[in-house]
Amino acid sequence: MLDIVIDARQASLGNGFTVRRILPYRLRRMLGPFIFMDHGGPVNIVPSEVANMDVLPHPHIGLSTVSYLFDGQVTHRDSLGVQQVIRPGEVNWMTAGSGIAHSERFEDPAMLAGGTLEMIQTWVALPEAVEDSAPTFDNYQPHELPIYTDKGVWMRLIAGNAFGLQNDVKTHSPLFYTHVVLQPGARFGLPTGYPERGAYVAKGSVEVNGHRYGAGQLLVFTPGIDPILIAHESCTLMLLGGEPLGERFIWWNFVSSRRERIEQAKADWQAGRIALPPNDNDEFIPLPQDNSKPAGSPPPPALS
């Protein structure tokens, strides 16, 4: 029924903001094309510390970053010149391709007054044919993301195809990604037709095959098995998965099917060949020291 249960680990982004890191995991590097998953918050922010949580400009290659908020708001700026505020229920989908730099800053007046932030960020690896494509950015509003409801069940399709729903979020390989809220006693399954599927318990707890699982756990299911998830209490789930893409190397914020491409990205960032956001270019995060570890080794802490 379950291939593995992954317990989220605490990880610091290096700016005073601690998140729960779910993927990658040493025994499970990817789930379909998803190669990274962080759960930040919920956190009530002391106004004087908000600026310290900003994620300064940093680079990505070979992936799409997917930002989804439960609470608060974040301002995204990137080297394409995009400036976009993301709010709960929206999706920011940035495809790095050959290389992009972006920042994430917490400029919400409510947060500056001590508001709350909670967000999920995933990275989706790209198929080899588009790993070095031109970077793009898209924001999708809540009305563009279909919602399904049933007794005790609420679900939003973030991306891909699931339960007969689809949307216009641009993806590069077969996948599904949904936000599900279940009331106590509600029962829910997983989308069919995908070889790799999982359910991350963001809040509350669920029962699967007589076992109970709680917040901070990613349940990865055996292919061909169609489990039923039963809510023990009001709970929030993120269902995700899809077709696997094959081996990927990950180091810091770089993902590629080729080790040498990771090394090239390191050199490009050090040499300034990946442009900074034109409206946020006074500071940036330098390349971490890697102590000459190969690109397939455990990476330094990743940034969103």
Disulfide bonds with the S-S distance in Angstrom:
none
